[in-house]
């Protein structure tokens, strides 16, 4: 449910704020480089505030002089610990808005990266977040966005208050963790603000301009290696002795990129500058990758399908789950709604996580109608399963959604879903398999999954039912 729908307001045509989903994270993030270049008076000196934040941290690390057990180092490390800014409902996991944020172990890694930066006799500038994204393993777009949202939260609070005032959105007096910070002695502040309340957690909602949102990382360790190989090949070969003919995986490129950053810091500066010059925001309005409008797509599928008969026993419940999966299959194959799983020109299918949340929205409408609880990404002890369905205590089952092209497709049928079923003490699960190309529907590939499900059922412990969805961009009613 979107902010405007939840609060019953009309988003003006000329509005610049992102109409976020208040129940689930949207897989976008706030790009600090876009924010730093903004001309609006509220944001013009935001980059100065971020630079001041890192400057204060670096001053403390300078006092520590590389000693991790010193009170100065520990003070800086603690300052870099902060919760996920759940108020923004952004993040690539697309789960519940409450996440982990940055804890002590990762804060230490950031301190190590900043200390290396300090030893290069550098002062913080607009490049620092990009440089840290390359130097620190795991400091991806989510965590950089989280950091920026925390540091600049007071500005987003002011922005949200102005919009709520204009639209008469109801607000409450709420406690805001990390509502501000003080450079002196590196302290975070908890504030109280009049803000709109979240319907899914005890806290506020904060809005952000659409022009700050991005879907792919601006800079990364892997990206740095690729850029260096393309632009600094001679230096890499002859000065630094790298073999550019060597075939590397994405992980290996990231490792090589972090290594190179420490050997050629000037090259890292050039890379960050080059990428920042070509930066652009995600097109929220047209949503070419389906990262924003997945809920609307799911509702269309739900409207085009008939709700299964309500379950009355575990046996009926299992048939109900199969019927539920089939409503998604039928809508995609027979009602032209395969379009929801492809980009606008039908040249590339959307990511697996988009298919999962579209399916969730589809099923949510039917679950509400029959008082069935649906939980996305339930923790079953060995990782998250896509969907858990329960009615009362005795009736339960799982649905795992997987792209047939996924390299773990067969692993999901033979290992992943059976483990989840045992972890949830469920006896039945549906393995919903979505294909987008002719190669996905090769008979031997599908038979492997069918045979695996039959073999698991013969063991007598659990039952698995495969459902294959033909999402190829054509009028097809294949039941593969």
C-alpha positions in Angstrom: 0.0 0.0 0.0 1.4 3.4 -1.0 1.8 6.4 1.2 -0.9 8.3 -0.6 -3.4 5.4 -0.5 -2.7 4.7 3.2 -3.3 8.3 4.2 -6.0 9.0 1.7 -4.4 11.9 -0.1 -3.9 12.8 -3.7 -0.3 13.1 -4.9 -0.1 16.3 -6.9 1.0 16.0 -10.6 3.9 18.3 -9.9 5.0 16.6 -6.7 8.6 15.5 -6.5 8.3 13.1 -3.5 8.4 9.3 -3.9 5.1 7.6 -3.1 6.6 4.8 -1.1 5.1 1.5 -0.2 4.5 1.7 3.5 4.4 -2.1 4.1 7.5 -3.3 2.2 10.8 -1.9 1.2 11.2 -0.7 -2.4 14.5 -1.9 -4.0 15.9 1.6 -4.6 18.4 3.6 -2.6 19.3 7.2 -2.0 22.4 8.1 -4.2 24.5 10.6 -2.3 26.1 11.9 -5.5 22.7 12.9 -6.8 21.8 14.5 -3.5 25.2 16.4 -3.4 24.5 18.1 -6.7 21.0 19.2 -5.9 20.2 23.0 -6.2 17.3 23.0 -3.8 18.0 25.1 -0.7 17.2 22.2 1.7 19.9 20.1 0.1 22.6 22.5 -1.3 24.9 22.1 1.7 24.0 18.4 2.5 27.4 17.3 1.1 29.0 19.7 3.7 27.2 17.9 6.5 28.3 14.4 5.2 31.9 15.7 4.9 31.7 17.1 8.4 30.5 13.8 9.7 33.5 11.9 8.2 35.8 14.7 9.2 34.8 14.3 12.8 35.3 10.6 12.6 38.7 10.9 11.0 39.8 13.4 13.7 39.0 10.7 16.3 40.8 8.0 14.3 43.8 10.4 14.0 43.9 10.5 17.8 43.8 6.7 17.9 46.8 6.5 15.5 45.9 3.0 14.3 45.4 1.5 17.8 42.1 -0.4 17.6 41.9 -0.8 21.4 42.2 2.9 22.1 39.2 4.8 23.5 39.4 7.1 20.4 39.1 4.2 17.9 36.3 2.6 19.9 34.5 6.0 20.0 34.8 6.4 16.2 33.6 2.8 15.7 30.6 3.2 17.9 29.7 6.5 16.1 29.6 4.4 12.8 27.1 2.0 14.3 23.5 2.8 13.4 20.2 1.1 12.7 18.7 0.7 9.3 16.6 3.9 8.7 13.4 1.9 8.4 11.4 5.2 8.1 12.4 5.4 4.4 11.2 1.9 3.4 14.1 1.5 0.9 16.4 -1.5 0.4 17.3 -4.3 -2.0 16.0 -7.0 0.2 12.4 -5.9 -0.4 11.4 -7.3 3.0 9.8 -5.8 6.1 11.1 -2.2 6.6 12.9 -3.2 9.8 16.4 -4.4 9.0 19.8 -4.9 10.7 21.6 -1.7 9.9 25.4 -1.4 10.6 26.6 -3.3 13.7 30.0 -3.2 15.5 31.8 -5.7 13.2 31.0 -3.8 10.1 31.6 -0.4 11.8 35.1 -1.7 12.5 35.6 -2.5 8.8 34.5 1.1 7.9 37.0 2.4 10.5 39.8 0.4 8.9 38.9 1.9 5.5 38.8 5.4 6.9 42.1 4.9 8.6 43.7 3.8 5.3 42.2 7.0 3.8 43.7 9.0 6.6 47.1 7.5 6.1 47.0 8.8 2.5 47.0 12.3 4.0 43.6 13.0 2.6 40.8 15.1 4.0 37.2 14.2 3.3 35.6 15.5 0.2 32.7 14.7 -2.1 34.4 11.5 -3.2 34.7 9.9 0.2 31.6 7.7 0.1 32.5 6.4 -3.3 36.1 5.7 -2.1 34.8 3.8 0.9 32.4 1.8 -1.3 35.5 0.4 -3.1 37.8 0.0 -0.1 35.4 -1.7 2.3 34.1 -5.2 1.5 30.3 -5.2 1.8 29.8 -1.5 1.9 27.3 -1.7 -0.9 24.5 0.6 -2.0 22.1 -0.4 0.8 24.6 0.5 3.6 25.8 3.7 1.9 22.2 4.7 1.6 21.5 3.8 5.2 24.5 5.9 6.3 23.4 8.9 4.3 19.8 8.6 5.5 21.0 8.6 9.1 23.5 11.5 8.8 21.0 13.7 6.9 17.8 12.5 8.7 17.0 15.9 10.1 16.7 17.2 6.5 14.4 14.5 5.4 12.3 15.1 8.6 11.9 18.8 7.5 11.1 17.7 4.0 8.4 15.3 5.1 6.9 17.8 7.6 6.4 20.3 4.8 4.7 17.8 2.5 2.4 16.5 5.3 1.5 20.1 6.1 0.6 20.9 2.5 -1.6 17.7 2.1 -3.0 17.7 5.7 -1.5 14.2 6.3 -2.2 13.2 10.0 0.9 13.2 12.2 1.8 12.0 15.6 4.4 12.9 18.2 7.0 10.2 17.6 10.5 9.4 19.0 13.1 9.4 16.2 16.3 7.4 16.8 19.3 9.1 15.2 17.2 12.2 14.5 20.4 14.3 14.8 24.1 14.1 15.6 26.8 16.2 17.2 30.3 16.4 15.9 31.7 17.2 19.3 32.4 13.9 21.1 30.6 12.0 18.2 27.1 11.6 19.6 23.8 10.6 18.1 20.6 12.2 19.3 17.1 10.9 19.7 14.5 13.6 18.9 10.8 13.9 19.0 9.0 15.0 15.9 5.5 15.4 14.5 5.5 12.9 11.6 3.2 10.3 9.9 3.1 6.9 11.7 4.1 3.7 10.0 1.4 1.0 9.9 3.9 -1.9 10.3 6.3 -0.8 13.0 6.4 1.6 15.9 7.8 4.6 14.3 7.5 7.3 11.6 7.5 7.4 7.8 10.0 9.7 6.0 9.7 10.8 2.4 12.4 11.5 -0.1 12.5 13.2 -3.5 12.3 10.8 -6.5 15.3 12.5 -8.1 17.6 11.1 -5.4 16.7 7.4 -6.0 18.8 4.9 -7.9 18.6 1.2 -8.6 22.2 0.2 -9.4 25.5 1.2 -7.6 27.3 4.2 -8.8 30.7 2.8 -7.8 31.9 -0.6 -6.5 35.1 -2.6 -6.2 34.1 -4.8 -9.2 33.3 -1.7 -11.2 36.6 -0.1 -10.3 38.5 -3.1 -11.6 36.5 -3.1 -14.9 37.1 0.6 -15.3 40.8 0.3 -14.6 41.2 -2.5 -17.0 39.4 -0.5 -19.7 41.2 2.9 -19.1 44.5 2.1 -17.3 45.4 -1.2 -18.9 49.0 -0.3 -19.7 49.7 0.8 -16.1 48.0 -2.3 -14.7 50.2 -4.6 -16.9 53.6 -2.9 -16.8 53.6 -0.9 -13.5 51.5 -3.2 -11.3 52.1 -6.6 -13.1 48.4 -7.6 -13.5 47.5 -10.2 -16.1 44.4 -8.7 -17.8 43.9 -11.7 -20.0 43.0 -13.7 -16.9 39.3 -14.6 -16.6 37.9 -13.5 -13.3 34.5 -14.0 -11.6 32.6 -11.0 -10.1 33.9 -11.9 -6.7 37.5 -12.1 -7.9 37.1 -8.7 -9.7 35.8 -7.1 -6.4 38.8 -8.5 -4.5 41.2 -7.3 -7.2 39.5 -3.9 -7.2 39.9 -3.5 -3.4 43.6 -4.5 -3.7 44.1 -2.1 -6.6 42.5 0.8 -4.6 45.3 0.5 -2.0 48.0 0.3 -4.6 46.8 3.1 -6.8 44.8 5.6 -4.8 45.0 8.3 -7.5 43.4 5.8 -10.0 40.5 5.3 -7.5 40.0 9.1 -7.4 39.8 9.2 -11.2 37.3 6.3 -11.3 34.9 7.9 -8.7 35.1 11.3 -10.6 34.3 9.6 -13.9 31.3 7.6 -12.6 29.9 10.6 -10.7 29.9 12.7 -13.9 27.6 10.1 -15.6 25.2 9.7 -12.6 21.4 9.7 -13.1 18.4 8.7 -11.1 16.0 5.8 -11.6 13.0 6.6 -13.8 10.3 6.1 -11.1 7.5 7.3 -13.4 8.0 4.8 -16.2 9.6 2.1 -13.9 11.4 0.2 -16.6 12.6 -2.6 -14.3 9.3 -3.0 -12.4 11.0 -2.0 -9.1 8.2 0.3 -8.0 4.8 -0.8 -9.5 5.0 -4.5 -8.6 2.1 -4.1 -6.1 -0.2 -2.7 -8.9 0.9 -5.6 -11.2 0.0 -8.1 -8.5 -3.4 -6.6 -8.0 -4.2 -6.8 -11.7 -3.3 -10.5 -11.6 -5.5 -11.0 -8.5 -8.4 -9.2 -10.2 -8.1 -11.4 -13.3 -8.2 -14.6 -11.3 -10.9 -16.4 -9.2 -10.2 -17.1 -5.6 -10.0 -20.8 -4.7 -12.5 -22.4 -2.4 -11.7 -21.8 1.2 -9.7 -24.7 2.9 -11.4 -26.7 5.6 -8.7 -29.3 6.5 -5.0 -29.9 5.8 -6.0 -31.9 2.7 -8.2 -29.1 1.4 -5.5 -26.6 2.4 -3.0 -28.4 0.2 -5.4 -28.3 -2.8 -6.0 -24.6 -1.9 -2.3 -23.8 -2.2 -2.0 -25.6 -5.5 -5.1 -23.6 -6.7 -3.5 -20.4 -5.4 -0.4 -21.0 -7.4 -2.5 -21.9 -10.4 -4.3 -18.5 -10.2 -0.9 -16.9 -10.8 0.0 -19.3 -13.6 -3.3 -18.8 -15.4 -3.2 -15.0 -15.2 0.3 -15.0 -16.6 -0.3 -17.6 -19.4 -3.9 -17.0 -20.4 -4.8 -13.4 -19.5 -1.8 -11.6 -21.0 -0.3 -10.6 -17.6 3.1 -12.0 -18.5 3.8 -8.4 -19.3 4.1 -7.7 -15.6 7.2 -9.9 -15.5 9.0 -8.2 -18.4 10.4 -4.7 -19.1 8.5 -2.2 -21.2 9.8 -3.4 -24.6 9.6 -7.1 -23.6 13.3 -7.7 -24.3 14.3 -8.6 -20.7 12.4 -10.3 -17.9 12.4 -8.8 -14.5 14.5 -10.1 -11.6 13.3 -13.1 -9.5 12.6 -10.9 -6.4 10.2 -8.8 -8.6 8.3 -12.0 -9.6 8.1 -12.9 -5.9 6.6 -9.7 -4.7 4.2 -9.6 -7.7 3.1 -13.1 -6.7 2.8 -12.0 -3.0 0.4 -9.2 -3.9 -1.6 -11.5 -6.1 -2.1 -14.0 -3.3 -2.5 -11.5 -0.5 -5.9 -10.5 -1.8 -7.1 -14.1 -1.8 -5.6 -14.8 1.6 -7.4 -11.8 3.1 -10.7 -13.1 1.7 -10.3 -16.5 3.4 -8.5 -15.6 6.6 -5.3 -17.3 5.7 -2.1 -15.8 7.0 0.7 -15.3 4.5 4.3 -14.6 5.7 7.0 -13.6 3.2 10.5 -14.9 3.7 9.7 -16.9 6.9 12.9 -18.0 8.7 12.9 -21.8 8.7 16.2 -22.3 10.4 18.2 -22.7 7.2 17.4 -19.4 5.5 14.2 -17.7 4.3 11.5 -19.5 2.3 9.6 -17.3 0.0 6.1 -17.7 1.4 4.5 -19.5 4.4 0.7 -20.0 4.5 -1.1 -20.9 7.7 -4.7 -21.2 8.9 -5.0 -21.9 12.6 -2.2 -24.2 14.0 -2.7 -27.4 12.0 -3.1 -26.2 8.4 0.1 -24.9 6.9 2.2 -25.1 3.7 4.9 -23.2 1.8 5.4 -21.9 -1.7 8.9 -21.3 -3.1 9.1 -19.1 -6.3 12.1 -19.7 -8.5 13.2 -18.7 -12.0 13.9 -21.9 -14.1 17.0 -20.1 -15.4 18.3 -19.7 -11.8 21.5 -21.7 -11.3 20.0 -23.0 -8.1 16.7 -24.1 -9.7 17.3 -27.9 -9.2 18.9 -27.3 -5.8 15.7 -25.5 -4.7 13.6 -28.6 -5.5 15.9 -31.2 -4.1 17.4 -29.5 -1.0 16.0 -26.0 -0.3 12.3 -26.5 -0.1 12.4 -29.8 1.7 14.6 -28.3 4.4 12.2 -25.4 4.7 9.2 -27.7 5.0 10.9 -29.6 7.8 11.9 -26.4 9.6 8.3 -25.2 9.5 6.9 -28.6 10.4 4.9 -28.4 7.2 4.1 -31.5 5.3 3.3 -29.8 1.9 4.9 -27.3 -0.4 4.5 -25.9 -3.9 7.5 -25.3 -6.0 6.4 -22.5 -8.4 8.8 -22.4 -11.4 8.7 -19.5 -13.8 10.3 -19.8 -17.3 11.0 -17.0 -19.8 12.6 -18.8 -22.8 12.3 -21.9 -24.8 15.5 -23.4 -23.2 13.7 -23.1 -19.8 11.1 -25.5 -20.9 13.4 -28.3 -22.2 11.7 -31.5 -21.1 14.7 -33.0 -19.4 15.1 -29.9 -17.2 11.5 -30.0 -16.0 11.5 -33.8 -15.6 14.4 -33.5 -13.1 12.2 -31.4 -10.9 9.2 -33.6 -11.3 11.2 -36.7 -10.5 12.8 -35.0 -7.5 9.4 -34.1 -6.1 8.1 -37.7 -6.6 11.2 -39.2 -4.9 10.8 -36.9 -1.9 7.1 -37.7 -1.6 7.9 -41.5 -1.7 10.1 -41.0 1.4 6.8 -40.5 3.2 7.8 -37.4 5.2 6.8 -34.4 3.0 5.0 -33.8 -0.3 6.1 -31.3 -2.9 4.0 -30.2 -6.0 5.7 -28.5 -8.9 3.8 -25.8 -10.9 5.5 -24.5 -14.1 4.6 -21.0 -15.3 5.2 -20.1 -18.9 6.0 -16.4 -18.9 7.4 -16.3 -22.5 6.4 -13.1 -24.3 3.8 -14.6 -26.5 0.2 -15.8 -26.4 0.9 -19.2 -24.8 -1.2 -21.4 -22.6 1.6 -24.0 -22.2 1.2 -26.2 -19.2 4.8 -27.5 -19.6 
